[in-house]
Each structure stands twice: as C-alpha cells, then as structure tokens.
Amino acid sequence: MFKYNKTFSSYSVNDISKAVEFYEKTLGLKLLKTPEGLQIDLEDNNDLFIYEKNDHTPTTFYLL
C-alpha cells in the first residue's frame, strides 16, 4: 500500500486576517505568518499553507 511520512495542503482565502482569527484563536493552532501567507504545522508532520487571493471563490471539490 502507499506509505508516506509527510503531507502538504494549501488553499486560498479571501481575507487572511479572518483566517488568522479562525485558525489561531478559534482552533488554537500555532501559525507562522510569512509574507506569502500562513504556515500551519499540524500533527504527524503534516503542513497546511493558506494564502490570500483577491479573486478567491470557494472550491466545489477537494483533492488529496
């Protein structure tokens, strides 16, 4: 079967300050704020990167 030791996910939001509020304040996750966006280190060596996009529209599907 597949074996992996690290995953990486990324997606855009229309308001990075609201994303900070949600992920840091509501969910209690540690964020690293970079000029490009937000780096979030999740459990088991998994990362999430969120970036602001002016013409952001919510996705209708997700891929892993």
PDB file of N, H, CA, C and O in Angstrom:
ATOM      1  N   MET A   1       0.845  -1.183   0.000  1.00  0.00           N
ATOM      2  CA  MET A   1       0.000   0.000   0.000  1.00  0.00           C
ATOM      3  C   MET A   1       0.887   1.241   0.000  1.00  0.00           C
ATOM      4  O   MET A   1       2.108   1.136   0.108  1.00  0.00           O
ATOM      5  N   PHE A   2       0.284   2.391  -0.119  1.00  0.00           N
ATOM      6  H   PHE A   2      -0.709   2.477  -0.207  1.00  0.00           H
ATOM      7  CA  PHE A   2       1.035   3.642  -0.107  1.00  0.00           C
ATOM      8  C   PHE A   2       1.634   3.891   1.265  1.00  0.00           C
ATOM      9  O   PHE A   2       1.018   3.612   2.294  1.00  0.00           O
ATOM     10  N   LYS A   3       2.827   4.411   1.256  1.00  0.00           N
ATOM     11  H   LYS A   3       3.328   4.638   0.421  1.00  0.00           H
ATOM     12  CA  LYS A   3       3.477   4.774   2.507  1.00  0.00           C
ATOM     13  C   LYS A   3       3.980   6.201   2.355  1.00  0.00           C
ATOM     14  O   LYS A   3       4.644   6.516   1.367  1.00  0.00           O
ATOM     15  N   TYR A   4       3.683   7.056   3.299  1.00  0.00           N
ATOM     16  H   TYR A   4       3.144   6.801   4.101  1.00  0.00           H
ATOM     17  CA  TYR A   4       4.124   8.442   3.253  1.00  0.00           C
ATOM     18  C   TYR A   4       4.536   8.877   4.644  1.00  0.00           C
ATOM     19  O   TYR A   4       4.141   8.271   5.640  1.00  0.00           O
ATOM     20  N   ASN A   5       5.325   9.922   4.701  1.00  0.00           N
ATOM     21  H   ASN A   5       5.646  10.414   3.892  1.00  0.00           H
ATOM     22  CA  ASN A   5       5.717  10.443   6.008  1.00  0.00           C
ATOM     23  C   ASN A   5       5.458  11.935   6.142  1.00  0.00           C
ATOM     24  O   ASN A   5       5.734  12.525   7.187  1.00  0.00           O
ATOM     25  N   LYS A   6       4.926  12.549   5.085  1.00  0.00           N
ATOM     26  H   LYS A   6       4.702  12.070   4.237  1.00  0.00           H
ATOM     27  CA  LYS A   6       4.620  13.976   5.167  1.00  0.00           C
ATOM     28  C   LYS A   6       3.574  14.321   4.116  1.00  0.00           C
ATOM     29  O   LYS A   6       3.658  13.872   2.973  1.00  0.00           O
ATOM     30  N   THR A   7       2.590  15.119   4.511  1.00  0.00           N
ATOM     31  H   THR A   7       2.521  15.484   5.440  1.00  0.00           H
ATOM     32  CA  THR A   7       1.615  15.630   3.561  1.00  0.00           C
ATOM     33  C   THR A   7       1.639  17.154   3.600  1.00  0.00           C
ATOM     34  O   THR A   7       2.082  17.762   4.575  1.00  0.00           O
ATOM     35  N   PHE A   8       1.156  17.749   2.524  1.00  0.00           N
ATOM     36  H   PHE A   8       0.797  17.255   1.733  1.00  0.00           H
ATOM     37  CA  PHE A   8       1.127  19.203   2.413  1.00  0.00           C
ATOM     38  C   PHE A   8      -0.180  19.589   1.729  1.00  0.00           C
ATOM     39  O   PHE A   8      -0.512  19.062   0.667  1.00  0.00           O
ATOM     40  N   SER A   9      -0.910  20.500   2.334  1.00  0.00           N
ATOM     41  H   SER A   9      -0.641  20.928   3.197  1.00  0.00           H
ATOM     42  CA  SER A   9      -2.139  21.018   1.745  1.00  0.00           C
ATOM     43  C   SER A   9      -2.042  22.531   1.666  1.00  0.00           C
ATOM     44  O   SER A   9      -1.379  23.166   2.486  1.00  0.00           O
ATOM     45  N   SER A  10      -2.706  23.102   0.672  1.00  0.00           N
ATOM     46  H   SER A  10      -3.245  22.586   0.005  1.00  0.00           H
ATOM     47  CA  SER A  10      -2.695  24.547   0.506  1.00  0.00           C
ATOM     48  C   SER A  10      -3.986  24.990  -0.153  1.00  0.00           C
ATOM     49  O   SER A  10      -4.526  24.305  -1.022  1.00  0.00           O
ATOM     50  N   TYR A  11      -4.472  26.143   0.271  1.00  0.00           N
ATOM     51  H   TYR A  11      -4.033  26.699   0.977  1.00  0.00           H
ATOM     52  CA  TYR A  11      -5.645  26.723  -0.367  1.00  0.00           C
ATOM     53  C   TYR A  11      -5.711  28.217  -0.095  1.00  0.00           C
ATOM     54  O   TYR A  11      -5.036  28.737   0.794  1.00  0.00           O
ATOM     55  N   SER A  12      -6.535  28.889  -0.874  1.00  0.00           N
ATOM     56  H   SER A  12      -7.083  28.467  -1.596  1.00  0.00           H
ATOM     57  CA  SER A  12      -6.654  30.342  -0.749  1.00  0.00           C
ATOM     58  C   SER A  12      -7.864  30.722   0.093  1.00  0.00           C
ATOM     59  O   SER A  12      -8.810  29.951   0.257  1.00  0.00           O
ATOM     60  N   VAL A  13      -7.794  31.944   0.619  1.00  0.00           N
ATOM     61  H   VAL A  13      -7.026  32.570   0.485  1.00  0.00           H
ATOM     62  CA  VAL A  13      -8.915  32.559   1.342  1.00  0.00           C
ATOM     63  C   VAL A  13      -9.050  33.989   0.834  1.00  0.00           C
ATOM     64  O   VAL A  13      -8.119  34.525   0.234  1.00  0.00           O
ATOM     65  N   ASN A  14     -10.189  34.601   1.070  1.00  0.00           N
ATOM     66  H   ASN A  14     -10.945  34.166   1.558  1.00  0.00           H
ATOM     67  CA  ASN A  14     -10.359  35.982   0.616  1.00  0.00           C
ATOM     68  C   ASN A  14      -9.957  37.008   1.676  1.00  0.00           C
ATOM     69  O   ASN A  14      -9.836  38.193   1.364  1.00  0.00           O
ATOM     70  N   ASP A  15      -9.748  36.576   2.921  1.00  0.00           N
ATOM     71  H   ASP A  15      -9.846  35.614   3.174  1.00  0.00           H
ATOM     72  CA  ASP A  15      -9.374  37.504   3.995  1.00  0.00           C
ATOM     73  C   ASP A  15      -8.444  36.781   4.960  1.00  0.00           C
ATOM     74  O   ASP A  15      -8.895  35.980   5.779  1.00  0.00           O
ATOM     75  N   ILE A  16      -7.154  37.060   4.866  1.00  0.00           N
ATOM     76  H   ILE A  16      -6.788  37.711   4.200  1.00  0.00           H
ATOM     77  CA  ILE A  16      -6.169  36.362   5.683  1.00  0.00           C
ATOM     78  C   ILE A  16      -6.336  36.671   7.172  1.00  0.00           C
ATOM     79  O   ILE A  16      -6.046  35.816   8.008  1.00  0.00           O
ATOM     80  N   SER A  17      -6.796  37.875   7.518  1.00  0.00           N
ATOM     81  H   SER A  17      -7.032  38.569   6.838  1.00  0.00           H
ATOM     82  CA  SER A  17      -6.987  38.213   8.937  1.00  0.00           C
ATOM     83  C   SER A  17      -8.113  37.379   9.554  1.00  0.00           C
ATOM     84  O   SER A  17      -8.034  37.012  10.726  1.00  0.00           O
ATOM     85  N   LYS A  18      -9.142  37.080   8.788  1.00  0.00           N
ATOM     86  H   LYS A  18      -9.206  37.379   7.836  1.00  0.00           H
ATOM     87  CA  LYS A  18     -10.210  36.201   9.286  1.00  0.00           C
ATOM     88  C   LYS A  18      -9.702  34.771   9.430  1.00  0.00           C
ATOM     89  O   LYS A  18     -10.122  34.049  10.334  1.00  0.00           O
ATOM     90  N   ALA A  19      -8.802  34.364   8.544  1.00  0.00           N
ATOM     91  H   ALA A  19      -8.460  34.951   7.810  1.00  0.00           H
ATOM     92  CA  ALA A  19      -8.202  33.033   8.656  1.00  0.00           C
ATOM     93  C   ALA A  19      -7.357  32.932   9.920  1.00  0.00           C
ATOM     94  O   ALA A  19      -7.398  31.918  10.616  1.00  0.00           O
ATOM     95  N   VAL A  20      -6.587  33.986  10.220  1.00  0.00           N
ATOM     96  H   VAL A  20      -6.554  34.810   9.654  1.00  0.00           H
ATOM     97  CA  VAL A  20      -5.803  34.019  11.457  1.00  0.00           C
ATOM     98  C   VAL A  20      -6.735  33.891  12.652  1.00  0.00           C
ATOM     99  O   VAL A  20      -6.489  33.089  13.553  1.00  0.00           O
ATOM    100  N   GLU A  21      -7.792  34.668  12.660  1.00  0.00           N
ATOM    101  H   GLU A  21      -7.993  35.319  11.928  1.00  0.00           H
ATOM    102  CA  GLU A  21      -8.759  34.624  13.766  1.00  0.00           C
ATOM    103  C   GLU A  21      -9.301  33.209  13.961  1.00  0.00           C
ATOM    104  O   GLU A  21      -9.366  32.718  15.088  1.00  0.00           O
ATOM    105  N   PHE A  22      -9.686  32.561  12.878  1.00  0.00           N
ATOM    106  H   PHE A  22      -9.633  32.961  11.962  1.00  0.00           H
ATOM    107  CA  PHE A  22     -10.270  31.224  12.977  1.00  0.00           C
ATOM    108  C   PHE A  22      -9.247  30.169  13.393  1.00  0.00           C
ATOM    109  O   PHE A  22      -9.470  29.445  14.363  1.00  0.00           O
ATOM    110  N   TYR A  23      -8.137  30.075  12.678  1.00  0.00           N
ATOM    111  H   TYR A  23      -7.956  30.663  11.890  1.00  0.00           H
ATOM    112  CA  TYR A  23      -7.177  29.002  12.941  1.00  0.00           C
ATOM    113  C   TYR A  23      -6.397  29.193  14.233  1.00  0.00           C
ATOM    114  O   TYR A  23      -6.112  28.221  14.933  1.00  0.00           O
ATOM    115  N   GLU A  24      -6.051  30.420  14.553  1.00  0.00           N
ATOM    116  H   GLU A  24      -6.282  31.210  13.984  1.00  0.00           H
ATOM    117  CA  GLU A  24      -5.268  30.679  15.758  1.00  0.00           C
ATOM    118  C   GLU A  24      -6.152  30.821  16.991  1.00  0.00           C
ATOM    119  O   GLU A  24      -5.920  30.169  18.009  1.00  0.00           O
ATOM    120  N   LYS A  25      -7.154  31.666  16.895  1.00  0.00           N
ATOM    121  H   LYS A  25      -7.343  32.196  16.068  1.00  0.00           H
ATOM    122  CA  LYS A  25      -7.984  31.959  18.075  1.00  0.00           C
ATOM    123  C   LYS A  25      -9.057  30.892  18.322  1.00  0.00           C
ATOM    124  O   LYS A  25      -9.226  30.428  19.449  1.00  0.00           O
ATOM    125  N   THR A  26      -9.771  30.512  17.277  1.00  0.00           N
ATOM    126  H   THR A  26      -9.634  30.889  16.361  1.00  0.00           H
ATOM    127  CA  THR A  26     -10.865  29.550  17.457  1.00  0.00           C
ATOM    128  C   THR A  26     -10.354  28.116  17.615  1.00  0.00           C
ATOM    129  O   THR A  26     -10.759  27.406  18.535  1.00  0.00           O
ATOM    130  N   LEU A  27      -9.452  27.690  16.704  1.00  0.00           N
ATOM    131  H   LEU A  27      -9.123  28.267  15.956  1.00  0.00           H
ATOM    132  CA  LEU A  27      -8.965  26.312  16.758  1.00  0.00           C
ATOM    133  C   LEU A  27      -7.734  26.135  17.638  1.00  0.00           C
ATOM    134  O   LEU A  27      -7.403  25.011  18.016  1.00  0.00           O
ATOM    135  N   GLY A  28      -7.054  27.229  17.969  1.00  0.00           N
ATOM    136  H   GLY A  28      -7.323  28.142  17.661  1.00  0.00           H
ATOM    137  CA  GLY A  28      -5.888  27.148  18.850  1.00  0.00           C
ATOM    138  C   GLY A  28      -4.641  26.578  18.194  1.00  0.00           C
ATOM    139  O   GLY A  28      -3.775  26.040  18.885  1.00  0.00           O
ATOM    140  N   LEU A  29      -4.530  26.685  16.871  1.00  0.00           N
ATOM    141  H   LEU A  29      -5.233  27.123  16.309  1.00  0.00           H
ATOM    142  CA  LEU A  29      -3.357  26.176  16.166  1.00  0.00           C
ATOM    143  C   LEU A  29      -2.254  27.233  16.136  1.00  0.00           C
ATOM    144  O   LEU A  29      -2.533  28.432  16.137  1.00  0.00           O
ATOM    145  N   LYS A  30      -1.010  26.782  16.110  1.00  0.00           N
ATOM    146  H   LYS A  30      -0.784  25.808  16.109  1.00  0.00           H
ATOM    147  CA  LYS A  30       0.128  27.694  16.012  1.00  0.00           C
ATOM    148  C   LYS A  30       0.354  28.046  14.557  1.00  0.00           C
ATOM    149  O   LYS A  30       0.438  27.168  13.699  1.00  0.00           O
ATOM    150  N   LEU A  31       0.451  29.344  14.284  1.00  0.00           N
ATOM    151  H   LEU A  31       0.383  30.057  14.981  1.00  0.00           H
ATOM    152  CA  LEU A  31       0.648  29.844  12.929  1.00  0.00           C
ATOM    153  C   LEU A  31       2.021  30.481  12.799  1.00  0.00           C
ATOM    154  O   LEU A  31       2.541  31.076  13.743  1.00  0.00           O
ATOM    155  N   LEU A  32       2.593  30.347  11.619  1.00  0.00           N
ATOM    156  H   LEU A  32       2.171  29.863  10.852  1.00  0.00           H
ATOM    157  CA  LEU A  32       3.776  31.097  11.256  1.00  0.00           C
ATOM    158  C   LEU A  32       3.349  32.025  10.127  1.00  0.00           C
ATOM    159  O   LEU A  32       3.029  31.572   9.028  1.00  0.00           O
ATOM    160  N   LYS A  33       3.345  33.321  10.403  1.00  0.00           N
ATOM    161  H   LYS A  33       3.604  33.689  11.296  1.00  0.00           H
ATOM    162  CA  LYS A  33       2.930  34.301   9.405  1.00  0.00           C
ATOM    163  C   LYS A  33       4.122  34.642   8.520  1.00  0.00           C
ATOM    164  O   LYS A  33       5.170  35.065   9.007  1.00  0.00           O
ATOM    165  N   THR A  34       3.951  34.453   7.224  1.00  0.00           N
ATOM    166  H   THR A  34       3.099  34.109   6.828  1.00  0.00           H
ATOM    167  CA  THR A  34       5.002  34.756   6.263  1.00  0.00           C
ATOM    168  C   THR A  34       4.470  35.810   5.291  1.00  0.00           C
ATOM    169  O   THR A  34       3.264  36.057   5.263  1.00  0.00           O
ATOM    170  N   PRO A  35       5.329  36.432   4.501  1.00  0.00           N
ATOM    171  CA  PRO A  35       4.830  37.401   3.507  1.00  0.00           C
ATOM    172  C   PRO A  35       3.867  36.766   2.504  1.00  0.00           C
ATOM    173  O   PRO A  35       3.008  37.446   1.943  1.00  0.00           O
ATOM    174  N   GLU A  36       4.016  35.461   2.284  1.00  0.00           N
ATOM    175  H   GLU A  36       4.714  34.909   2.739  1.00  0.00           H
ATOM    176  CA  GLU A  36       3.167  34.769   1.311  1.00  0.00           C
ATOM    177  C   GLU A  36       1.847  34.280   1.892  1.00  0.00           C
ATOM    178  O   GLU A  36       0.895  34.058   1.145  1.00  0.00           O
ATOM    179  N   GLY A  37       1.770  34.106   3.215  1.00  0.00           N
ATOM    180  H   GLY A  37       2.543  34.286   3.822  1.00  0.00           H
ATOM    181  CA  GLY A  37       0.545  33.594   3.825  1.00  0.00           C
ATOM    182  C   GLY A  37       0.792  33.021   5.201  1.00  0.00           C
ATOM    183  O   GLY A  37       1.654  33.497   5.941  1.00  0.00           O
ATOM    184  N   LEU A  38       0.029  31.991   5.542  1.00  0.00           N
ATOM    185  H   LEU A  38      -0.671  31.605   4.941  1.00  0.00           H
ATOM    186  CA  LEU A  38       0.097  31.370   6.864  1.00  0.00           C
ATOM    187  C   LEU A  38       0.547  29.925   6.753  1.00  0.00           C
ATOM    188  O   LEU A  38      -0.045  29.138   6.015  1.00  0.00           O
ATOM    189  N   GLN A  39       1.593  29.579   7.486  1.00  0.00           N
ATOM    190  H   GLN A  39       2.074  30.219   8.086  1.00  0.00           H
ATOM    191  CA  GLN A  39       2.060  28.206   7.570  1.00  0.00           C
ATOM    192  C   GLN A  39       1.520  27.630   8.869  1.00  0.00           C
ATOM    193  O   GLN A  39       1.737  28.201   9.938  1.00  0.00           O
ATOM    194  N   ILE A  40       0.824  26.510   8.786  1.00  0.00           N
ATOM    195  H   ILE A  40       0.648  26.047   7.918  1.00  0.00           H
ATOM    196  CA  ILE A  40       0.264  25.865   9.964  1.00  0.00           C
ATOM    197  C   ILE A  40       0.832  24.452  10.033  1.00  0.00           C
ATOM    198  O   ILE A  40       0.639  23.654   9.116  1.00  0.00           O
ATOM    199  N   ASP A  41       1.531  24.148  11.119  1.00  0.00           N
ATOM    200  H   ASP A  41       1.688  24.796  11.864  1.00  0.00           H
ATOM    201  CA  ASP A  41       2.076  22.812  11.312  1.00  0.00           C
ATOM    202  C   ASP A  41       1.062  21.983  12.084  1.00  0.00           C
ATOM    203  O   ASP A  41       0.696  22.311  13.213  1.00  0.00           O
ATOM    204  N   LEU A  42       0.621  20.911  11.460  1.00  0.00           N
ATOM    205  H   LEU A  42       0.918  20.645  10.543  1.00  0.00           H
ATOM    206  CA  LEU A  42      -0.356  20.020  12.064  1.00  0.00           C
ATOM    207  C   LEU A  42       0.356  18.805  12.648  1.00  0.00           C
ATOM    208  O   LEU A  42       1.570  18.670  12.498  1.00  0.00           O
ATOM    209  N   GLU A  43      -0.373  17.935  13.300  1.00  0.00           N
ATOM    210  H   GLU A  43      -1.360  18.045  13.421  1.00  0.00           H
ATOM    211  CA  GLU A  43       0.204  16.737  13.901  1.00  0.00           C
ATOM    212  C   GLU A  43       0.799  15.814  12.847  1.00  0.00           C
ATOM    213  O   GLU A  43       0.456  15.897  11.668  1.00  0.00           O
ATOM    214  N   ASP A  44       1.682  14.944  13.280  1.00  0.00           N
ATOM    215  H   ASP A  44       1.961  14.877  14.238  1.00  0.00           H
ATOM    216  CA  ASP A  44       2.254  13.886  12.452  1.00  0.00           C
ATOM    217  C   ASP A  44       2.971  14.410  11.211  1.00  0.00           C
ATOM    218  O   ASP A  44       2.910  13.794  10.146  1.00  0.00           O
ATOM    219  N   ASN A  45       3.653  15.552  11.352  1.00  0.00           N
ATOM    220  H   ASN A  45       3.703  16.052  12.217  1.00  0.00           H
ATOM    221  CA  ASN A  45       4.483  16.089  10.272  1.00  0.00           C
ATOM    222  C   ASN A  45       3.675  16.500   9.035  1.00  0.00           C
ATOM    223  O   ASN A  45       4.153  16.352   7.910  1.00  0.00           O
ATOM    224  N   ASN A  46       2.491  17.000   9.229  1.00  0.00           N
ATOM    225  H   ASN A  46       2.103  17.120  10.143  1.00  0.00           H
ATOM    226  CA  ASN A  46       1.640  17.473   8.134  1.00  0.00           C
ATOM    227  C   ASN A  46       1.559  18.996   8.182  1.00  0.00           C
ATOM    228  O   ASN A  46       1.512  19.591   9.259  1.00  0.00           O
ATOM    229  N   ASP A  47       1.544  19.615   7.011  1.00  0.00           N
ATOM    230  H   ASP A  47       1.583  19.131   6.137  1.00  0.00           H
ATOM    231  CA  ASP A  47       1.525  21.075   6.924  1.00  0.00           C
ATOM    232  C   ASP A  47       0.310  21.570   6.148  1.00  0.00           C
ATOM    233  O   ASP A  47      -0.208  20.889   5.263  1.00  0.00           O
ATOM    234  N   LEU A  48      -0.122  22.758   6.500  1.00  0.00           N
ATOM    235  H   LEU A  48       0.299  23.311   7.219  1.00  0.00           H
ATOM    236  CA  LEU A  48      -1.196  23.447   5.796  1.00  0.00           C
ATOM    237  C   LEU A  48      -0.701  24.854   5.511  1.00  0.00           C
ATOM    238  O   LEU A  48      -0.179  25.523   6.403  1.00  0.00           O
ATOM    239  N   PHE A  49      -0.861  25.307   4.279  1.00  0.00           N
ATOM    240  H   PHE A  49      -1.284  24.763   3.554  1.00  0.00           H
ATOM    241  CA  PHE A  49      -0.476  26.660   3.916  1.00  0.00           C
ATOM    242  C   PHE A  49      -1.691  27.376   3.353  1.00  0.00           C
ATOM    243  O   PHE A  49      -2.348  26.874   2.441  1.00  0.00           O
ATOM    244  N   ILE A  50      -1.990  28.555   3.897  1.00  0.00           N
ATOM    245  H   ILE A  50      -1.456  28.963   4.638  1.00  0.00           H
ATOM    246  CA  ILE A  50      -3.147  29.346   3.487  1.00  0.00           C
ATOM    247  C   ILE A  50      -2.640  30.682   2.958  1.00  0.00           C
ATOM    248  O   ILE A  50      -1.803  31.332   3.585  1.00  0.00           O
ATOM    249  N   TYR A  51      -3.148  31.080   1.814  1.00  0.00           N
ATOM    250  H   TYR A  51      -3.827  30.552   1.304  1.00  0.00           H
ATOM    251  CA  TYR A  51      -2.722  32.343   1.222  1.00  0.00           C
ATOM    252  C   TYR A  51      -3.937  33.146   0.780  1.00  0.00           C
ATOM    253  O   TYR A  51      -4.983  32.586   0.451  1.00  0.00           O
ATOM    254  N   GLU A  52      -3.782  34.461   0.777  1.00  0.00           N
ATOM    255  H   GLU A  52      -2.932  34.915   1.044  1.00  0.00           H
ATOM    256  CA  GLU A  52      -4.874  35.345   0.380  1.00  0.00           C
ATOM    257  C   GLU A  52      -4.878  35.506  -1.138  1.00  0.00           C
ATOM    258  O   GLU A  52      -3.830  35.669  -1.763  1.00  0.00           O
ATOM    259  N   LYS A  53      -6.056  35.459  -1.706  1.00  0.00           N
ATOM    260  H   LYS A  53      -6.907  35.327  -1.198  1.00  0.00           H
ATOM    261  CA  LYS A  53      -6.213  35.612  -3.154  1.00  0.00           C
ATOM    262  C   LYS A  53      -7.373  36.567  -3.399  1.00  0.00           C
ATOM    263  O   LYS A  53      -8.491  36.323  -2.944  1.00  0.00           O
ATOM    264  N   ASN A  54      -7.110  37.653  -4.117  1.00  0.00           N
ATOM    265  H   ASN A  54      -6.202  37.851  -4.487  1.00  0.00           H
ATOM    266  CA  ASN A  54      -8.126  38.687  -4.325  1.00  0.00           C
ATOM    267  C   ASN A  54      -9.390  38.176  -4.987  1.00  0.00           C
ATOM    268  O   ASN A  54     -10.490  38.570  -4.598  1.00  0.00           O
ATOM    269  N   ASP A  55      -9.258  37.313  -5.972  1.00  0.00           N
ATOM    270  H   ASP A  55      -8.365  36.993  -6.288  1.00  0.00           H
ATOM    271  CA  ASP A  55     -10.447  36.807  -6.671  1.00  0.00           C
ATOM    272  C   ASP A  55     -10.847  35.411  -6.182  1.00  0.00           C
ATOM    273  O   ASP A  55     -11.369  34.599  -6.946  1.00  0.00           O
ATOM    274  N   HIS A  56     -10.594  35.149  -4.903  1.00  0.00           N
ATOM    275  H   HIS A  56     -10.170  35.809  -4.282  1.00  0.00           H
ATOM    276  CA  HIS A  56     -10.900  33.849  -4.297  1.00  0.00           C
ATOM    277  C   HIS A  56     -12.382  33.513  -4.432  1.00  0.00           C
ATOM    278  O   HIS A  56     -13.249  34.355  -4.197  1.00  0.00           O
ATOM    279  N   THR A  57     -12.649  32.290  -4.806  1.00  0.00           N
ATOM    280  H   THR A  57     -11.945  31.606  -4.997  1.00  0.00           H
ATOM    281  CA  THR A  57     -14.002  31.739  -4.757  1.00  0.00           C
ATOM    282  C   THR A  57     -13.897  30.372  -4.097  1.00  0.00           C
ATOM    283  O   THR A  57     -12.956  29.629  -4.375  1.00  0.00           O
ATOM    284  N   PRO A  58     -14.831  30.028  -3.239  1.00  0.00           N
ATOM    285  CA  PRO A  58     -14.765  28.722  -2.573  1.00  0.00           C
ATOM    286  C   PRO A  58     -14.756  27.591  -3.597  1.00  0.00           C
ATOM    287  O   PRO A  58     -15.428  27.655  -4.626  1.00  0.00           O
ATOM    288  N   THR A  59     -13.994  26.574  -3.294  1.00  0.00           N
ATOM    289  H   THR A  59     -13.448  26.522  -2.457  1.00  0.00           H
ATOM    290  CA  THR A  59     -13.894  25.424  -4.176  1.00  0.00           C
ATOM    291  C   THR A  59     -15.153  24.569  -4.122  1.00  0.00           C
ATOM    292  O   THR A  59     -15.885  24.586  -3.133  1.00  0.00           O
ATOM    293  N   THR A  60     -15.392  23.841  -5.166  1.00  0.00           N
ATOM    294  H   THR A  60     -14.797  23.827  -5.970  1.00  0.00           H
ATOM    295  CA  THR A  60     -16.543  22.922  -5.205  1.00  0.00           C
ATOM    296  C   THR A  60     -16.086  21.491  -5.015  1.00  0.00           C
ATOM    297  O   THR A  60     -16.914  20.580  -4.974  1.00  0.00           O
ATOM    298  N   PHE A  61     -14.753  21.268  -4.897  1.00  0.00           N
ATOM    299  H   PHE A  61     -14.080  22.007  -4.930  1.00  0.00           H
ATOM    300  CA  PHE A  61     -14.225  19.914  -4.676  1.00  0.00           C
ATOM    301  C   PHE A  61     -12.842  20.009  -4.028  1.00  0.00           C
ATOM    302  O   PHE A  61     -12.220  21.072  -4.037  1.00  0.00           O
ATOM    303  N   TYR A  62     -12.372  18.915  -3.474  1.00  0.00           N
ATOM    304  H   TYR A  62     -12.877  18.052  -3.466  1.00  0.00           H
ATOM    305  CA  TYR A  62     -11.060  18.849  -2.843  1.00  0.00           C
ATOM    306  C   TYR A  62     -10.307  17.637  -3.360  1.00  0.00           C
ATOM    307  O   TYR A  62     -10.909  16.625  -3.717  1.00  0.00           O
ATOM    308  N   LEU A  63      -8.977  17.748  -3.397  1.00  0.00           N
ATOM    309  H   LEU A  63      -8.488  18.570  -3.107  1.00  0.00           H
ATOM    310  CA  LEU A  63      -8.108  16.655  -3.814  1.00  0.00           C
ATOM    311  C   LEU A  63      -7.090  16.386  -2.747  1.00  0.00           C
ATOM    312  O   LEU A  63      -6.656  17.300  -2.045  1.00  0.00           O
ATOM    313  N   LEU A  64      -6.706  15.145  -2.618  1.00  0.00           N
ATOM    314  H   LEU A  64      -7.058  14.402  -3.187  1.00  0.00           H
ATOM    315  CA  LEU A  64      -5.618  14.766  -1.713  1.00  0.00           C
ATOM    316  C   LEU A  64      -4.598  13.999  -2.514  1.00  0.00           C
ATOM    317  O   LEU A  64      -3.581  13.570  -1.970  1.00  0.00           O
TER     318      LEU A  64
END
